[in-house]
């Protein structure tokens, strides 16, 4: 059965990780070969120094080192430590006692070489590789998902702690580091056994060459098997994290990367599982050592069966996901949706919402408030109108300036937890709350009330309205994306041309990118309410009134 375009993309994600592992392994092979040569060299040196009549007896090997030889051993260990020190690594169990035999010294030299090999070339660089393939799989999978159903607003960053926890996770009985050091300890054991046999039998070190080559080849294979299995686990965990982050609910097993597929994986191929029930080795890869099975996101597209190219084009050309913008404040909204520099300027503003301020100016919400005397304000409040208080803080002299600005100067919209705008407090403790914002200075508290014709919406009602509209838009977007996915598969089946598929998806995505931008700009409740024409938002649970239209405000002089 021919693979779909989407299956091919996810296969490439796995193969990209596998390629990184292979490239790293080639370097590791060279490191193993270098370590083998170094160990053979120290054995040869040992033999040349202590051999009598072309052999070193076991008894000769058990003699203690001289003071000079102890110094030479320390220098050897120091050099190895220095070579790995720049990676914040250090040899372990390398303390040298005053009384140490020649054989023990040789064993320590071999151990030092193996520790450098396994600690630096294998464990340290191996972990860096696993972090890299996890990150690559995570972002590639997320990108594939977003190519599948449109463009995501932004990628969540990979959490380094998550990767480290996965590397330490004993998914196959023991973690990566434990398996590495178990291999190293076994390597040291078999090499020293070979050396002991050589000494007891009085043989020349050259007799060890074939045995050493076999030992190192075996350990290289073990290293590759561990790296391949660990990297498969990490790659698939990166994909799984992307599924969860992007809201993918189901995944499908894809076990046909080549003709070597195992019976276990062949039996799993094509099966669909819930993302939240993924269990490694049971219903999620890897299923065994050297496993090359991967997964793809699974979507139930049954509701679009029968859609044709013509239906898709009609839907796209009709712009069915483009919101019908009100007459105002369209200019500011369009700018915020399409001008990245403008949005960047807004994001960098710590205390003010530049977009909201420009929206207010565009629709006339920045008009000056109406000033009333204390007597006039008292009378107005006595008529049953809500009394509001706005506390304005700042450094000495600044607060007074900001108070005057609210009355006669530029419109200012601050940022807040319930939405952006002009926050005021009401209720029995309204004045006290406002005074806290004014640093306890009562003269910097404005007494305010909204005009009778002010259009006010409760915060709960506003959020519900926003949710309903955004949900409806997202459903329309999903319908278009499903149609686009199906058409992309058709193009790929007919042409096999990745470039044509990419071009089609790029054009199709433009149709729903507009609503994604629309939702992003109007995600803030204050902006959304102003866009819908509301003058203020009532937040009764906290007794705040978020004013948006300054022209609908009375302020006491």
C-alpha positions in Angstrom: 0.0 0.0 0.0 1.4 3.4 -1.0 2.2 5.8 1.8 0.4 9.1 2.1 2.2 12.4 1.9 1.8 12.8 5.7 3.2 9.3 6.5 6.2 10.0 4.3 6.8 13.3 6.2 6.7 11.5 9.6 9.0 8.8 8.3 11.5 11.4 7.4 11.3 12.7 10.9 12.4 9.3 12.2 15.0 8.8 9.5 16.5 12.3 10.3 17.1 11.2 13.9 18.5 7.8 12.7 20.9 9.7 10.4 22.2 11.7 13.3 22.8 8.5 15.3 24.6 6.9 12.4 26.9 10.0 12.0 27.6 10.0 15.7 28.3 6.3 15.7 30.9 6.7 13.0 32.8 9.0 15.4 32.3 6.6 18.2 33.8 3.8 16.2 36.9 5.9 15.7 37.1 6.6 19.4 36.8 2.8 20.1 39.6 2.2 17.7 41.8 4.9 19.3 41.2 3.5 22.7 42.1 0.0 21.6 45.4 1.3 20.2 46.1 3.2 23.4 45.4 0.1 25.6 47.6 -2.0 23.3 50.3 0.6 23.6 50.3 0.7 27.5 50.4 -3.2 27.5 53.3 -3.1 25.1 55.1 -0.6 27.3 54.4 -2.8 30.3 55.9 -5.7 28.5 58.9 -3.9 27.2 59.7 -2.5 30.7 59.3 -5.7 32.7 59.9 -8.5 30.3 62.7 -11.0 31.0 63.6 -13.5 28.4 60.8 -12.2 26.2 58.0 -12.7 28.8 56.6 -11.1 31.9 55.8 -13.6 34.6 52.7 -13.2 36.8 55.0 -13.0 39.8 57.0 -10.1 38.1 53.7 -8.3 37.5 52.8 -8.5 41.2 55.9 -6.5 42.3 55.3 -3.1 43.7 55.9 0.1 41.8 58.9 2.2 42.6 58.5 5.8 43.7 59.4 7.0 40.1 56.9 4.6 38.6 54.2 5.9 40.9 54.9 9.4 39.7 54.7 8.3 36.1 51.3 6.6 36.8 50.0 9.8 38.4 51.2 11.8 35.4 49.3 9.4 33.1 46.1 9.7 35.1 46.5 13.5 35.3 46.8 13.8 31.5 43.6 11.8 31.0 41.8 13.9 33.6 43.0 17.0 31.8 41.7 15.8 28.4 38.2 15.3 29.8 38.2 18.2 32.3 37.0 20.7 29.8 33.7 18.8 29.6 33.4 19.0 33.4 34.2 15.2 33.6 36.6 13.5 35.9 38.0 10.0 36.3 36.6 7.9 39.2 38.3 5.4 41.5 41.7 6.7 40.4 43.3 7.4 43.8 46.9 5.9 43.9 48.0 4.2 47.1 51.6 4.3 48.2 51.9 0.5 47.7 50.5 -0.6 44.3 51.7 -3.5 42.1 52.8 -3.2 38.5 49.7 -5.2 37.4 47.4 -2.9 39.4 49.0 0.1 37.7 48.4 -1.4 34.3 44.8 -2.0 35.2 44.4 1.6 36.3 45.9 2.8 33.0 43.5 0.7 31.0 40.6 1.8 33.3 41.5 5.4 32.7 41.5 5.0 28.9 38.1 3.2 29.1 36.6 5.8 31.4 37.6 8.5 28.9 36.1 6.5 26.1 32.9 5.8 27.9 32.5 9.0 29.9 33.3 11.5 27.1 32.9 9.8 23.7 30.0 7.6 24.7 28.0 9.0 27.7 28.6 12.7 27.4 28.4 13.0 23.6 25.7 10.3 23.5 23.5 12.4 25.8 24.1 15.5 23.7 23.0 13.4 20.7 19.9 12.2 22.4 19.0 15.8 23.4 19.5 16.8 19.8 17.3 14.1 18.3 14.6 14.7 20.8 14.4 18.4 20.0 14.6 17.7 16.3 11.8 15.1 16.5 9.7 17.4 18.6 9.9 20.4 16.3 9.7 18.3 13.1 6.6 16.5 14.3 5.0 19.7 15.4 5.8 21.3 12.1 4.3 18.2 10.3 1.1 18.5 12.4 0.8 22.1 11.6 1.4 21.5 7.9 -1.3 18.9 8.3 -3.9 21.2 9.7 -2.6 24.7 9.2 -0.1 26.9 11.0 0.3 27.0 14.8 0.5 30.3 16.5 3.8 29.5 18.1 5.9 26.5 19.1 6.2 25.8 22.8 9.9 25.5 23.8 11.5 22.2 24.6 12.0 21.8 28.3 15.6 20.6 29.0 14.5 19.0 32.2 12.1 16.8 30.3 14.9 15.5 28.0 17.2 14.8 30.9 14.4 12.9 32.7 13.7 10.8 29.6 17.4 10.0 29.3 17.4 8.9 32.9 14.2 6.9 32.5 14.8 3.1 32.6 12.3 2.3 29.8 14.0 -1.0 29.1 15.1 -2.0 32.6 18.0 0.4 33.1 18.8 4.0 32.1 21.3 5.1 29.4 24.1 5.9 31.8 23.7 2.7 33.8 23.9 0.6 30.7 27.0 2.4 29.4 28.9 1.9 32.7 27.9 -1.7 32.9 29.3 -2.2 29.4 32.5 -0.4 30.5 33.0 -2.5 33.6 32.5 -5.6 31.6 35.0 -4.4 29.1 37.6 -3.8 31.8 36.9 -7.2 33.3 37.4 -9.2 30.0 40.5 -7.2 29.0 42.1 -7.8 32.4 41.2 -11.5 32.2 42.9 -11.6 28.8 46.0 -9.9 30.2 46.1 -12.2 33.3 46.0 -15.2 30.9 48.8 -13.7 28.9 50.9 -13.3 32.0 50.2 -16.7 33.4 51.0 -18.4 30.1 54.0 -16.1 29.5 52.8 -15.1 26.1 53.8 -12.0 24.0 51.2 -9.1 23.9 50.9 -9.6 20.2 48.8 -12.7 21.0 46.1 -10.4 22.4 45.6 -8.4 19.1 42.9 -10.7 17.7 41.2 -11.1 21.1 41.2 -7.4 21.6 39.8 -6.7 18.2 37.0 -9.2 18.9 36.3 -7.6 22.3 36.1 -4.1 20.9 34.0 -5.1 17.9 31.5 -6.8 20.4 31.4 -3.6 22.5 31.0 -1.4 19.5 28.0 -3.5 18.4 26.6 -3.3 22.0 27.1 0.5 21.9 25.3 0.8 18.5 22.4 -1.3 19.8 22.0 0.8 22.9 22.3 4.1 21.0 19.8 3.0 18.4 17.3 1.7 20.9 17.7 4.8 23.2 17.5 7.2 20.3 14.4 5.4 18.9 12.8 5.9 22.4 13.9 9.5 22.5 12.7 10.3 19.0 9.3 8.8 19.6 9.0 10.6 22.9 9.7 13.8 21.1 6.9 13.1 18.7 4.6 12.1 21.6 5.3 15.4 23.4 4.5 17.3 20.2 1.2 15.3 19.9 0.2 16.2 23.4 1.3 19.9 23.1 -0.6 20.3 19.9 -3.8 18.6 21.0 -3.5 15.5 18.8 -5.8 12.8 20.4 -4.9 9.7 18.4 -1.8 8.3 16.7 -1.3 5.4 14.2 1.5 2.9 14.2 3.7 3.1 11.1 6.0 0.0 11.0 7.0 -0.3 7.4 10.3 1.7 7.0 11.8 -1.3 5.3 11.4 -5.0 4.6 13.0 -6.0 7.9 9.9 -5.2 10.0 9.6 -7.6 12.9 6.6 -9.8 13.5 5.8 -7.7 16.6 5.8 -4.4 14.6 4.1 -5.9 11.6 1.2 -6.9 13.8 1.0 -3.4 15.2 1.3 -1.7 11.8 -1.7 0.6 11.1 -3.3 0.3 14.6 -4.7 3.4 16.1 -4.4 4.3 19.8 -5.2 7.2 22.1 -2.3 9.6 22.8 -3.1 9.7 26.5 -2.8 5.9 26.7 0.5 5.6 25.0 2.7 3.0 26.7 6.2 2.2 25.4 6.6 -1.4 24.3 2.9 -2.1 24.6 1.2 0.2 22.1 3.9 2.8 21.4 7.4 2.3 20.0 10.1 1.2 20.4 8.8 -2.4 20.8 12.2 -4.1 20.9 15.9 -3.4 20.4 16.8 -2.0 17.0 13.1 -1.1 16.6 12.5 1.3 13.6 8.7 1.6 14.0 7.4 5.2 14.2 3.9 6.8 14.5 1.8 9.4 12.6 -1.0 11.6 14.0 -4.4 10.1 13.3 -7.4 12.2 12.4 -10.9 11.0 11.7 -11.7 12.6 8.4 -14.8 10.6 7.7 -17.0 13.7 7.8 -15.4 15.0 4.6 -15.8 11.9 2.4 -16.9 12.9 -1.0 -15.4 16.4 -1.0 -14.1 17.3 -4.4 -11.4 19.6 -5.7 -14.1 21.9 -6.8 -15.8 22.0 -3.4 -12.5 22.7 -1.8 -11.8 25.6 -4.2 -15.2 27.0 -3.6 -14.7 26.9 0.1 -11.3 28.5 -0.1 -12.3 31.2 -2.6 -15.4 32.0 -0.6 -13.2 33.0 2.3 -15.5 31.1 4.7 -13.0 31.5 7.6 -12.5 35.2 7.2 -14.3 37.1 9.9 -16.8 39.8 8.9 -15.1 42.8 10.4 -17.2 45.6 11.9 -16.7 49.0 10.3 -14.5 50.0 13.2 -11.7 49.7 14.3 -10.7 47.8 11.2 -7.6 49.9 10.4 -5.9 49.2 13.7 -6.9 45.5 13.7 -5.6 45.0 10.2 -2.3 46.6 11.2 -2.0 44.5 14.4 -2.7 41.4 12.3 -0.2 42.0 9.5 2.5 44.3 10.8 5.0 42.3 12.9 7.0 45.5 13.9 3.8 47.0 15.3 3.0 43.9 17.3 6.5 43.6 18.6 6.3 47.2 19.8 3.1 46.4 21.7 4.6 43.2 23.2 7.6 45.2 24.5 5.4 47.8 26.2 5.3 46.7 29.9 2.4 48.7 31.2 0.3 50.0 28.3 -1.6 48.3 25.5 -0.7 50.2 22.4 -3.1 48.3 20.2 -6.0 49.0 22.5 -5.1 52.7 22.7 -5.0 52.9 18.9 -8.3 51.0 18.6 -9.8 53.5 21.0 -8.5 56.5 19.1 -9.8 55.1 15.8 -13.4 54.7 17.1 -13.4 57.9 19.3 -13.2 56.1 22.6 -10.4 58.4 23.5 -12.6 61.5 23.9 -12.1 63.6 27.1 -14.4 62.7 30.0 -17.1 65.1 31.2 -16.0 67.0 34.3 -18.5 67.5 37.2 -18.3 69.5 40.4 -18.5 67.5 43.7 -22.1 68.6 44.1 -23.0 67.5 40.6 -21.3 64.2 41.1 -23.0 63.6 44.4 -26.4 64.3 42.8 -25.7 61.9 39.9 -24.6 59.1 42.3 -27.7 59.7 44.4 -29.8 58.9 41.3 -28.6 55.3 41.5 -25.6 55.5 39.2 -22.5 53.4 40.2 -19.7 55.3 41.9 -16.3 54.3 40.7 -12.8 55.1 41.9 -9.5 55.1 40.0 -6.2 55.2 41.9 -3.2 56.5 40.0 0.3 55.9 41.3 3.7 56.9 40.3 6.9 58.7 41.5 6.6 62.0 43.2 5.1 64.4 40.8 4.2 61.8 38.2 0.9 60.7 39.8 -0.5 64.2 39.7 0.5 64.4 36.0 -1.2 61.1 35.2 -4.4 62.3 37.1 -4.5 65.4 34.9 -3.8 63.2 31.8 -6.9 61.1 32.4 -9.0 64.3 32.6 -7.6 66.3 29.7 -4.6 64.4 28.1 -3.9 61.4 26.0 -5.9 58.2 26.4 -4.0 55.5 28.3 -5.0 51.8 28.5 -3.1 49.7 31.0 -2.7 45.9 31.2 -4.5 43.7 33.7 -5.5 40.2 34.6 -9.2 40.6 33.5 -8.3 42.4 30.3 -6.6 45.6 29.3 -8.1 49.0 29.7 -8.8 51.6 32.5 -9.3 49.8 35.8 -11.7 51.3 38.4 -13.0 49.9 41.7 -16.5 50.1 43.2 -18.4 48.9 46.2 -18.0 49.7 49.9 -14.3 49.3 49.8 -13.9 50.8 46.3 -12.2 54.0 47.7 -9.7 52.0 49.8 -8.8 49.7 47.0 -8.2 52.7 44.7 -6.1 54.4 47.4 -3.8 51.3 47.5 -3.1 51.8 43.8 -2.5 55.5 44.5 0.1 54.7 47.1 -2.2 55.7 49.9 -2.5 59.3 48.5 -6.2 60.2 48.4 -5.8 63.2 46.2 -4.6 60.9 43.5 -7.8 58.9 43.5 -10.3 59.9 40.8 -14.0 59.8 41.5 -15.8 58.5 38.4 -19.2 57.3 37.1 -20.3 56.0 33.7 -22.9 57.9 31.7 -26.4 56.3 31.6 -26.1 55.4 27.9 -22.8 53.5 28.4 -22.9 50.0 26.9 -21.7 47.6 29.7 -21.2 43.9 29.5 -20.3 41.5 32.3 -17.0 39.8 32.2 -18.5 36.3 32.2 -20.9 37.2 29.4 -18.0 38.7 27.4 -15.8 35.6 27.8 -18.7 33.3 26.8 -19.3 35.5 23.7 -15.7 35.4 22.7 -15.5 31.6 23.3 -18.5 31.0 21.1 -17.2 33.1 18.2 -13.6 31.8 18.4 -14.9 28.2 18.6 -17.1 28.6 15.6 -14.2 30.1 13.6 -11.9 27.2 14.6 -14.5 24.7 13.5 -14.7 26.4 10.1 -10.9 26.4 9.9 -10.7 22.7 10.8 -13.2 21.9 8.0 -11.1 23.8 5.5 -7.9 22.1 6.8 -9.4 18.7 6.5 -10.4 19.4 2.9 -6.9 20.7 2.2 -5.3 17.6 3.7 -7.4 15.4 1.5 -6.6 17.4 -1.6 -2.9 17.3 -0.7 -3.0 13.5 -0.6 -4.7 13.5 -4.0 -2.0 15.7 -5.5 0.7 13.5 -4.0 -1.0 10.3 -5.2 -1.3 11.7 -8.8 2.1 13.4 -9.1 4.4 12.2 -6.3 5.7 15.8 -6.3 6.5 17.2 -2.8 6.9 20.7 -4.2 3.4 20.8 -5.7 2.0 19.6 -2.4 3.9 22.2 -0.5 2.8 25.0 -2.9 -0.8 24.0 -2.6 -0.7 23.8 1.2 1.1 27.2 1.4 -1.7 28.8 -0.6 -4.5 27.0 1.2 -3.0 28.1 4.6 -3.4 31.8 3.7 -7.2 31.3 3.9 -7.2 30.4 7.5 -4.2 32.4 8.7 -6.4 35.5 8.8 -8.6 34.1 11.5 -5.7 32.8 13.5 -4.3 36.4 13.5 -7.8 37.8 14.3 -8.1 35.5 17.4 -4.5 36.3 18.5 -5.0 40.1 18.4 -8.4 40.0 20.0 -7.6 37.3 22.6 -7.4 40.1 25.3 -11.0 40.6 26.7 -10.5 44.4 26.7 -9.7 44.6 23.1 -12.4 42.2 22.2 -15.0 44.2 24.1 -13.9 47.4 22.5 -14.0 45.8 19.1 -17.6 44.7 19.8 -18.5 48.3 20.7 -18.7 48.0 24.5 -17.8 51.0 26.7 -17.0 49.0 29.8 -16.7 45.6 31.3 -18.2 44.8 34.7 -16.3 42.3 36.9 -18.7 41.9 39.9 -16.7 39.1 41.5 -13.8 41.5 42.1 -15.8 44.7 42.1 -13.8 46.2 39.2 -15.2 48.1 36.3 -12.9 48.1 33.3 -13.5 51.3 31.3 -12.8 51.3 27.6 -14.6 54.5 26.4 -13.3 57.5 28.2 -15.9 59.7 26.5 -18.7 57.8 28.4 -17.2 58.9 31.8 -18.1 61.6 34.3 -15.1 62.7 36.5 -15.2 64.8 39.5 -13.1 68.0 39.1 
